[in-house]
Amino acid sequence: TMPDLNQRNRHVAKYLIQNSIWWIEYSGVDGIRQDTYPYADYDRMIDWCNAIEKEYPDYNIVGEAWLNNAIGTAFWQKHSKLNSGKDTQLKTVMDFRFMGLSHSAFSEETGEWNGGLHGIYDHMTYDFIYPDIYHVLRFLDNHDTDRFLKELPSDLSGWKQGITFLLTMPGIPQLYYGTELLMHGTKQRSDGDIRLDVPGGWPGDKQDQFTANGRSALQNEAFGFLQKLLKWRKGNAVLAQGKMKHYVLQKGVYVYERYLNDQSVW
């Protein structure tokens, strides 16, 4: 079970603020991913965000608001014009809709008017709703969902398309551990199926996928591809800070541009 804390009790609310600040200071953790954000008390979470931002002005808090549309998600972001008049003060929100669409977009056929990448295109047209698109966390899977790969593929064409899109679109990309190793699984089998240990790392392990010799040829291809793409994104301000322009799909091809000042990437 997941017990609720009564944040309307001023002592509880103050303790949660003090405890969060203590852990940030003690551990040096770079950010907080706050679980089930909308379930907590709306006003007290505003106080919590404000208190942390006052202590650490550049600190990032990601709120898990599991909503399957851009409008509902944008409501929870700081400076949104969609909320009730009380700004949430939450800097970063999670794009669950993109995650859901990605599980079919890069594996099924993209028709002339629907299917495949059309869902991604339609979803991206709502980016203007977010007050700060660069603080939208985007991902292909996580510990609560099916893996991006439900089964081990015979080739990496669809996987590479999904990874490339994730790392070249506006927002903060999140990679679930094991993605680089083609870990696969579904919640239908069990939660454990999507949360398996990475083989290796301990004395006596029969397989060590932390080394190239312990990985298959397909895994090494994926590992190298992701490594190269991440390095490119890290050194490319256009991908991290640039705006996006995209075009209506034609014959199954999705064309988009990221641009910043006089530079662009297609």
Secondary structure, DSSP 8 states (H G I E B T S, - for coil): ------TTSHHHHHHHHHHHHHHHHHH--SEEEETTGGGS-HHHHHHHHHHHHHHSTT-EEEE----SSHHHHHHTSTT-SSSSSS-----EEE-HHHHHHHHHHTTS---SSSSTTHHHHHHHTTGGGSS-GGGEEEES--TTS--S-SS--SSSHHHHHHHHHHHHSSSEEE--TTGGGT----TTT-GGGGS---S-SSTT-S--TTSGGGS-HHHHHHHHHHHHHHHHHHT-HHHHH-EEEE---BTTB--EEEEETTEEE-
